[in-house]
């Protein structure tokens, strides 16, 4: 099913150089509950197999988020397909926030795209920032065999810890989480569900998946997700991929979070021309990579595509 989305005006689309008729609103029937779940869809045309990017909206966003346009114009330039699902919209109600329904919606969007177009099975990518980065890592753990590679920017990885972060900083995300889980993580049942939906504690299931985690070093100071969320997830990936020597020490993580800069004596990272902001730190552990850049709580779209393209060259 196709439908018209008023928020995506011709003026907005023309600013991205993306033909309006090629970015469509679609409806996908949920395998979880049979409901109609909306998404944005782009296909470059033709009948040859093309790469597919499944891109995910942020914590407070939905399928109409402008990020869909940012992804789509880059997919158009490369001849890739894009699906940008709603997966239950903003994360402030029980059926969102990494729920089983939301997880199923992302899988449904992938399957829908495969049914509608020829997709190169060797180039099925997943990406997102903030809440989309959170969901990207959760999907990497829940369905590791579906993805050729996963890119996560400024992800939340421990929901109970983020609740504490948000409450301490006076940010609304603590209230969002309580709306998702029915309260704070202060009783055993809710603590278990906060943990079950947190990527940090599921990373062992993403062993062998190519995962790229990125964070602005000032996040948590000028943004809402302290960088320890990214660094601890990388440590788990290093451990499960047999590269524990690449883990970042807890004391070093604490210093980075506290000071919003690298510990004294750390070597400078090699420059990366695909990044519009300086790369400060990078470390690899088998198929996993983490990068800290000179920025805050933000997603850098061009480096996502640069990294994904390098994987298949």
N, C-alpha and C positions, 0 to 999 in steps of 0.2 A: 504494500500500500504506500502511495506517495501522498504528500500533503504540502500545503503552503505554510511557511513560517514568516509572519509579518516582520519579525525583528531583523531578518536577513534581507534588508532592502537592496535594491539594485545599486544605490549609491554606495552602500557599505561594500558590496561585492566588487564593484568596479575599482574601488581603491586598492583591492588586492590583485587586480588583473586576472581574476578568476571568473569565467563565464557563468552567469547566474544559473543557466539551465543545467550546468554540470554539478552543482552542489545541491543535493536534494534532501529534503526531509523525508524519512521513511518510517514505517511502523513495523516492528518485529514482534511476533507472538512469543511470549515468554514460555519456556519449557518448565518453569517453576510453578507458575500459577495461572497460565493461560491469558494473562493480561496483555494488552498492546503496549509495547515499550518503544519509545521514539528514539531516533538516532539521525545523525547526518551522514550522508553517503556521497562519495566522489569516486568516479571511475574515469580513467583517461580515454576510454573508447578503444575500439578494435577488439579482436578476438584472441590475441596472443596472451599467454599467462603473464601476469604482472605481479610485482611485490605488493603486499598488503600491509598497511599500518593500521593497527587498532589503537586509537589515541583516546585518552581518558581525561575527563574534566576535573577541575579542582574540587576541594572539599565543599565549598559553598556554591559551586556552579552546577550546570546541567548541560544537556545536549545543545543548547542554544548559545553556549559560551563562545566568545570571540576566538578562543584558542582553535576552534574547528577551522576557522578561516586561515589562521597562521599555519596550521598543519596542511590544509588543503592546497594552498598556493605552492607549497614546497613539494607536495606530492605531484601536483600538476607539472611542475618543472622537470620532474624525474620520470613521469609516466607511471606513477604508483597509484594504487587504489587506497582509499581511506574510509574507515567507518568510525564514527564518533558517537558511542552509545550514551544513553542517559543513566543507565544502571541505578535507577531509583532516585535520581536527582540529588539535590543538596543533602548532605549528611547531617540531618537533624530529626530523623524519625526512625523507628525501630527496623523497618525493612531496608534501610540504607546502611551506610557505615560498615561495609564489608560483610553484610549479611549473606546468607546462602542464596537469597534471591538476587542480590546485586552481583555476586560471583556468577550465577547462572546467566544473568543478562549479558555479561561480557562474552561468555562462551557462545551464547545465542547470536550475538552480533557477528562474531567470527564465522560461525556456521552459516548465517544468513548471507554474508559476503561471498563465501565459497559457493553457495548455491546460485548466486546471481551473476557471478563473473568467474573467468578463469584466473585462478590465483596460483602463483608460483609457490609450491609447497616448501621450497627451500628458503623462502624469504617472507616469512610471516612475523611481523614485528609488533611490539607492544611498547607504548610510551605514555608518560604522564608526569605532571608536576604537582607538588603539594599533595592534596588528597588524591590526585591522579597518580602521583608517584607512589603514594601509600598503596593504592589499589593495584598498581603495576607489580609491585613486589609481592603482594598477597596472591595475585594471579600466577606469578612465577612459581610460587610455592604450591598453590592448589592444583595447578594444571601445567606442570613444567614441560611436558612433551608437546604442548601446542605452539610454543614460541621459538623462533630462530634466535631472537635476542630481545632483551628487555632494557629500556632506558628509563630510569627513575630520577626525577629532579626534586630536591628538597622534600624527601618523603617523610611522612610520619611512620615510625616503625613500632613504637610501643605506646599503645593507646592509653594505658593507665598512667604512664609517666607523662604523656602529653596532657592528660587531664590536670595533673599536678602543675606542669609548666604553665598551662593556660590559666588556671585558678590563681597562681602566684602573680602572674602578669596582668590579671584582670581582663583577660580576653574572653570573648563570647564562646570560644570553642569548648570550654568546660561545660557550658550549658548545652551546646550541641551534643556533646558526648553523653550527657545525662539524659537527653531526649532519646538518643539512640538506644541506650542500655537500661533506661528506666531508673537511673540514679548514678551516683559516683561509684567507683570501684572499692566499696567499703564493706561489702559482705561477700561471702565465699562464692555464691552463684554468679554475681556480677563480675567479680574478679576473674573467674574462670572464663566468662564470655569476652571480657576485655582482652584477655590473653589469647583466646582462640582466634580472635579477629585481628591480632597484631602480627605483622609479618616477621618481626624479630624472632619470634618463638617458633616460626615455621620454616626458617631459611634452610634447615637441613633437607627439606623436600625439594629444594631448588638446586641441588647438587648437579654440577655440569652445565647448568644454564648460563649462557653468556649474558651477564648483567652489568650495566654501567650505572653507577650511582653518582650523582653530582649535587653539590650544595654550595651556596654562597657562604663564605666564612663568617659574615656578620649576621647570618640568620639566627634568630633567638634574641638578638639585640635590636636590629631594625626589622625583624620579621618574626613569624609566629612559631617556627619549628627549629629549636636548637640543633646544631650540627651533629650532636652526639647520636641523633637518630640515624643519620647516614653512616657514621663511622662504626657504630656498633653492629649495624646490619652487615657492613663490609667484613668486620671481624668474624661474624658467624659464617659468612660465605667462604672466607679464607680457611676457617677451621674445617668446614665440611668438604672442601675441595682439596684437603691435604696440604694446605699452604699456611699452617699456623705461624710459621716464622714471619709472615707478612702482616700479622695482626698489629694493630696500633695499641700501645699500652694504655691502660685505663687512666693513669696519671697524665699522660699526654693528651688524651681526649678531654679530660677535665680542664686542662690548661687552655686548650684551644677554645672550648666553650666559654670559659671565664674571660679570656683576654681578647677573643675575636682576632687572633693572629696565631701564626705557627710558633711552636716552641723554639727557643733560642738554639742555634746551631743546626737546625734542619736545612738540608740542601735545597736550593731553588729548583722548582720543577722546570722541565723543558718547555719552551714556548709551544703553544698550539694555535696555529693561525686560524683554525675553524672557530675559536672562541672569541666573541667580541669583548670579553673581559679577561684580565690576566689570570692564567692558571697558576695557583700558588703551590699546590700539592697534588701529587698523583701517585697511586700505588696500585699494582696489579697482583692478583692471587689466582693463578689459573685462569678460568673464564670470567672472573669478576674483576671489576675496576672501580676505584673511587677517585673522585676529583673534587678538590676544594678550589673555588675561584673567588676572585675579588668582587664580591657582591653580596646580596642578601637573599630574601625569599623570592626567588624568581626562576623562571624556566628559560633556557637559552635554546631556541629552536634549531638554529643552524648546526650547532655541534651534535645534536641528536642525529641528524641526517648524515653528517660527515662520518660519525662513528659507524652507523649502520651500513653505509656504503663501503667502508673499508673492510667490513667483515666478509664480503663476497667478492672482493677483487683478487 
